[in-house]
Amino acid sequence: MADWLAALERRAELRAKAGLTRRLRPRGADDTVVDLAGNDYLGLATHPEVTAAAEAALRAYGLGATGSRLVRGSTDVHHELEDALADWLGAERALVFSSGYLANLGALRALVQPRTLLVSDAHNHASLIDGCRISGAETVVTPHADVAAVQAALAAAPGRPAVVVTESVFSVDGDLAPLARLHEVARRFGALLLVDDAHALGVTGPAGAGAVVAAGLAGAPDVVVTATLSKSLGGVGGVVAGPAPFVRHLVETGRTFIFDTALPPAVAAGVRAAVDLARSRDDLRVELADRAALTVRRLRAAGLTVSTPTAGVVSVTAPGAEAATGWAEACRDRGVAVGCFRPPSTPDPRSRLRLTLNAGVPRADFARALDVVVECAPEGARGLRDGVAA
């Protein structure tokens, strides 16, 4: 009976040797680390209007939703949030899930019918990858942001229902998908387009409505948008937005919606307040863009290999998995939290630091954090090109 535990220990040893160990790090409410690792892009998680709305709903409804949305979990707050999100995204309807991961799983499963082909970008988030797998549909993975490859995949499956699956702003390197061109190709072949707008919502587009709106695709009958409520909106949960018949289909058939306890009303209320703030705070988006540009200038001047951000994600190439881990640890020891991405979490063999920028971090602290990232860079980090020393 102990053999299976011994096998797990052996796997853990192998991960440790490869620099792939992961650890939980609890933080206190009084944590003073400069946060370049979390996803609170606009600094709304602790905004007084957001926390006040959550507190009021907590007192009114209690800690949890007490059931799934179709049993007892739907409150006025949930429906108000869905209406606000649909309006912001320019969609007919929106449906809130308890996480962005479940929103992606549910949306993909609901889009699949017999013989459906899914065409998925190689850099897609794990939730989209898992959604494709769980759907049971044939999936073709195309090279990153390669519209010609998407077109070839669709052309090779004439007459079959198909869905092109992509992020808008990709979660690892922060680059932007060619959404308008992907939609044009998808429409030409009668395919649908599913866009995970998680890292763009609140950050890009008019009034922060995201990359789908910015690309002129809002409300298109062949476009479905998903997003998380845990990034620029500072909360937790996910949303699927699109044509009303599709959202109704999700309500009636979506297993990750039907059989899951609803988002707590207090969270829904806090996110609802965050939506109003996000829509009105162009100044925070300007500040975030300015910080992204500053980050690129500072790190490239130091010889580091840095992605070109289109929102709030900046990746910095590390010489390897162990070097990335050590780099992140060194930054943390000096009071700066950064993300550390290593295979298999990355879509290619490269390891990276991922910096997620936060407009709410004091400017002086942010500048100091960039200095720390540079000063803690491991040997071999400067002059890398695509993960290889130049």
C-alpha positions in Angstrom: 0.0 0.0 0.0 3.0 2.3 0.6 4.3 1.9 -3.0 2.2 4.6 -4.4 3.4 7.1 -1.8 7.0 6.1 -2.5 6.4 6.7 -6.2 5.0 10.2 -5.4 8.1 10.9 -3.2 10.4 9.9 -6.1 8.5 12.2 -8.5 8.9 15.0 -6.0 12.7 14.3 -5.9 12.9 14.5 -9.7 11.0 17.7 -9.8 13.3 19.2 -7.1 16.4 18.2 -9.2 14.9 19.9 -12.2 14.1 23.1 -10.3 10.3 22.5 -10.5 9.4 22.3 -6.8 6.4 24.5 -5.9 5.6 25.7 -2.4 2.7 27.4 -0.7 3.7 30.7 0.9 1.1 32.1 3.3 1.1 35.9 3.7 -0.4 37.9 6.5 -2.8 40.9 6.1 0.1 43.1 7.2 2.4 41.8 4.4 4.7 44.6 3.2 6.2 42.9 0.1 6.0 44.9 -3.1 3.6 42.9 -5.2 4.7 42.3 -8.8 3.2 38.8 -8.8 -0.5 39.1 -8.2 -3.1 40.1 -10.8 -4.7 43.1 -9.1 -3.8 45.4 -12.1 -5.8 48.4 -11.0 -5.4 48.1 -7.3 -9.1 47.6 -6.7 -8.9 44.6 -4.4 -8.6 46.9 -1.4 -10.4 49.9 -2.7 -12.7 51.3 0.0 -15.8 51.3 -2.3 -15.2 47.6 -3.2 -14.6 46.4 0.3 -17.6 48.5 1.6 -19.9 46.8 -1.0 -18.6 43.4 0.0 -19.1 44.1 3.7 -22.7 45.3 3.2 -23.5 42.1 1.2 -21.8 40.0 3.8 -24.0 41.4 6.5 -27.1 41.0 4.4 -26.6 37.5 2.9 -24.0 35.8 5.1 -20.8 34.1 4.3 -21.7 31.9 1.4 -24.4 31.6 -1.3 -25.6 28.4 0.4 -26.2 26.5 -2.8 -25.8 26.3 -6.5 -27.2 29.1 -8.7 -30.2 27.0 -9.7 -31.1 26.0 -6.2 -30.6 28.9 -3.7 -27.4 30.5 -4.9 -28.8 33.2 -7.2 -29.2 36.6 -5.5 -30.1 40.0 -6.7 -26.4 40.8 -6.5 -25.4 38.0 -8.9 -27.9 39.2 -11.5 -26.9 42.9 -11.2 -23.3 41.8 -11.7 -24.2 39.8 -14.8 -26.1 42.7 -16.3 -23.2 45.1 -15.6 -20.7 42.7 -17.2 -22.9 42.1 -20.3 -23.3 45.9 -20.8 -19.5 46.5 -20.3 -18.6 43.7 -22.7 -21.2 44.7 -25.3 -22.8 41.2 -25.1 -26.4 40.2 -25.0 -26.0 38.2 -21.8 -23.4 37.2 -19.3 -23.2 34.4 -16.8 -21.1 34.4 -13.6 -19.2 31.3 -12.5 -17.3 30.7 -9.2 -14.0 30.8 -11.0 -12.5 31.7 -14.4 -11.2 28.2 -14.7 -14.7 26.7 -14.5 -16.0 29.4 -16.9 -13.6 28.2 -19.5 -14.3 24.5 -18.9 -18.1 25.2 -19.1 -17.9 27.4 -22.2 -15.8 25.0 -24.2 -17.9 22.0 -23.3 -21.1 23.9 -24.2 -19.7 24.9 -27.6 -18.9 21.3 -28.7 -21.4 19.3 -30.7 -20.8 16.0 -32.7 -17.7 16.3 -35.0 -16.7 19.7 -33.6 -13.0 20.7 -34.3 -11.3 22.9 -31.7 -8.4 24.9 -33.0 -6.3 26.0 -30.0 -3.3 28.4 -29.7 -0.2 26.7 -28.4 0.2 29.4 -25.7 -3.3 29.1 -24.3 -3.9 29.0 -20.5 -4.2 25.6 -18.8 -8.0 26.2 -18.3 -8.5 26.4 -22.0 -6.2 23.4 -22.6 -8.2 21.4 -20.0 -11.5 22.6 -21.5 -10.5 21.2 -24.9 -9.5 17.9 -23.4 -12.6 17.5 -21.2 -14.9 18.4 -24.1 -13.9 15.2 -25.9 -13.6 17.1 -29.2 -10.7 16.7 -31.6 -8.3 19.5 -30.9 -5.6 20.9 -33.3 -3.0 23.0 -31.5 -1.6 25.6 -33.8 1.6 27.6 -33.4 1.3 30.7 -31.3 -0.6 33.6 -32.9 -0.3 32.0 -36.3 -3.4 33.0 -38.3 -2.2 31.0 -41.4 -2.0 27.8 -39.3 -5.5 28.4 -38.0 -6.8 28.9 -41.5 -5.0 25.7 -42.6 -6.6 23.7 -39.8 -10.1 24.9 -40.6 -9.5 24.4 -44.3 -8.5 20.8 -43.6 -11.9 20.1 -41.9 -14.5 21.3 -44.5 -18.1 21.1 -43.3 -17.3 20.4 -39.7 -18.4 22.7 -36.9 -15.3 24.4 -35.4 -14.3 26.7 -32.7 -11.1 28.8 -32.7 -9.8 29.1 -29.1 -7.5 31.8 -27.9 -6.5 34.2 -25.2 -6.6 37.9 -26.0 -3.6 39.0 -23.9 -1.6 35.8 -23.3 -0.9 35.0 -19.6 2.7 34.1 -19.9 4.3 36.7 -22.1 1.6 39.4 -22.2 1.4 39.6 -26.0 -1.9 40.3 -27.8 -3.6 37.8 -30.1 -4.5 39.0 -33.7 -8.2 38.9 -32.8 -9.6 40.7 -35.8 -7.7 38.5 -38.2 -8.6 35.3 -36.3 -12.3 36.3 -36.4 -12.1 37.0 -40.1 -10.7 33.5 -40.8 -13.1 31.8 -38.4 -16.1 33.5 -40.0 -14.9 32.6 -43.5 -15.1 28.9 -42.5 -18.2 29.2 -40.4 -16.3 28.7 -37.2 -16.9 30.3 -33.8 -14.3 32.3 -31.9 -13.8 31.8 -28.2 -11.7 34.5 -26.5 -10.4 34.4 -23.0 -10.1 38.1 -22.2 -8.9 37.6 -18.6 -5.7 39.7 -18.8 -7.3 42.4 -21.0 -10.5 43.1 -19.2 -10.2 46.4 -17.2 -6.8 47.1 -18.7 -7.4 47.6 -22.5 -10.1 48.8 -24.8 -12.6 51.7 -24.4 -13.4 52.1 -20.7 -11.4 49.0 -20.0 -13.9 46.8 -21.8 -11.1 44.5 -23.0 -9.5 43.4 -26.2 -12.6 41.9 -27.8 -14.3 45.3 -27.7 -11.1 47.0 -28.8 -11.0 44.7 -31.9 -14.6 45.7 -32.8 -16.0 42.2 -32.1 -18.3 43.0 -29.2 -21.7 41.5 -29.7 -20.8 39.5 -32.7 -23.1 36.4 -33.0 -20.1 34.1 -33.6 -17.9 35.3 -30.7 -18.0 34.1 -27.1 -16.0 35.9 -24.4 -14.7 34.5 -21.1 -12.9 36.3 -18.4 -11.9 36.0 -14.7 -13.1 38.4 -12.1 -9.9 37.9 -10.1 -7.5 40.1 -12.0 -8.3 43.8 -12.7 -11.5 43.5 -10.7 -9.7 42.3 -7.7 -12.2 39.6 -6.7 -12.7 36.0 -7.7 -15.0 34.2 -10.1 -15.4 34.0 -13.9 -17.8 35.1 -16.6 -19.0 33.9 -19.9 -20.6 36.5 -22.2 -22.2 36.1 -25.6 -25.4 35.6 -27.5 -28.5 35.0 -25.2 -29.3 31.6 -26.6 -25.8 30.4 -25.7 -26.0 31.7 -22.2 -29.4 30.0 -21.8 -27.8 26.8 -23.0 -25.1 27.1 -20.3 -27.7 27.7 -17.6 -29.6 24.6 -18.6 -26.7 22.2 -19.5 -23.4 23.5 -18.2 -22.1 21.1 -15.5 -19.5 23.5 -14.1 -22.4 26.0 -13.6 -25.3 23.7 -12.5 -23.4 21.5 -10.0 -21.2 24.2 -8.4 -21.9 26.3 -5.4 -22.5 29.9 -6.5 -20.0 32.7 -6.0 -20.5 34.2 -2.5 -22.8 37.3 -2.6 -20.3 39.4 -0.8 -17.7 38.7 -3.6 -20.3 39.4 -6.3 -21.1 42.7 -4.6 -17.5 43.7 -4.3 -16.8 42.8 -8.0 -20.0 44.8 -9.0 -18.5 47.9 -7.4 -15.2 47.2 -9.0 -16.8 47.1 -12.5 -18.1 50.6 -12.0 -14.7 51.8 -10.8 -12.8 50.0 -13.6 -15.0 51.5 -16.3 -14.4 55.1 -15.0 -10.7 55.0 -14.2 -8.9 55.7 -17.4 -6.2 57.3 -15.2 -5.3 53.9 -13.7 -5.0 52.4 -17.2 -2.7 55.2 -18.3 -0.6 54.7 -15.2 -0.4 50.9 -15.8 0.7 51.5 -19.4 3.3 54.0 -18.3 4.6 51.5 -15.8 4.8 48.7 -18.4 6.8 51.0 -20.7 9.1 51.9 -17.8 9.6 48.3 -16.9 10.7 47.4 -20.4 13.1 50.3 -20.6 14.7 49.6 -17.2 15.1 45.9 -17.7 16.3 46.0 -21.3 18.8 48.7 -20.4 20.2 46.2 -17.9 20.6 43.6 -20.7 17.7 41.4 -19.7 15.4 39.8 -22.3 11.9 41.2 -21.8 8.6 40.7 -23.6 6.8 43.7 -25.2 3.7 44.1 -23.1 0.2 44.9 -24.4 -1.4 45.1 -21.0 0.0 44.5 -17.5 2.0 41.3 -18.0 5.8 41.5 -18.6 7.9 38.3 -18.8 11.7 38.2 -18.3 13.6 35.3 -19.7 15.7 33.3 -17.2 18.7 31.0 -18.0 16.8 28.0 -16.7 14.3 26.6 -14.2 16.7 26.6 -11.2 18.0 30.1 -12.1 14.4 31.4 -12.3 13.6 29.9 -8.9 16.7 31.4 -7.4 16.0 34.8 -9.0 12.5 34.9 -7.6 13.7 33.8 -4.1 16.4 36.5 -4.1 13.8 39.2 -5.1 11.5 38.0 -2.3 14.3 38.1 0.2 14.6 41.8 -0.6 10.9 42.5 -0.3 9.7 42.1 -3.9 7.3 39.3 -5.0 7.5 38.2 -8.6 6.0 35.3 -10.6 8.2 32.4 -11.5 7.1 30.4 -14.5 8.9 27.2 -15.5 8.1 24.2 -17.7 5.5 22.6 -17.8 3.6 25.8 -16.9 5.3 27.6 -19.8 4.3 26.9 -23.4 7.9 26.4 -24.5 11.1 25.2 -22.8 11.9 28.7 -21.5 11.7 29.7 -17.8 10.7 33.2 -17.0 10.0 35.7 -14.3 6.5 37.1 -14.8 5.9 40.6 -13.6 2.3 41.6 -13.3 2.0 45.3 -12.8 -0.2 47.0 -10.3 -1.2 50.7 -10.6 -2.0 50.7 -6.9 1.6 50.1 -5.8 3.3 53.4 -4.7 5.4 54.7 -7.5 8.6 54.8 -5.4 8.1 51.2 -4.3 7.5 50.2 -7.9 10.8 51.8 -9.1 12.7 50.2 -6.2 11.2 46.8 -7.1 12.5 47.1 -10.7 16.0 47.8 -9.3 15.7 44.7 -7.2 14.8 42.6 -10.2 17.9 43.9 -12.0 20.2 43.5 -9.1 19.1 40.0 -8.3 19.5 38.7 -11.9 21.4 35.5 -12.0 24.6 34.8 -14.0 23.7 34.2 -17.6 20.4 36.2 -17.5 21.8 39.1 -19.5 22.0 38.9 -23.2 19.7 35.9 -23.6 17.7 35.5 -26.9 14.8 33.1 -26.8 16.3 31.4 -23.7 19.8 31.0 -25.2 22.8 33.1 -24.5 23.6 35.5 -27.4 
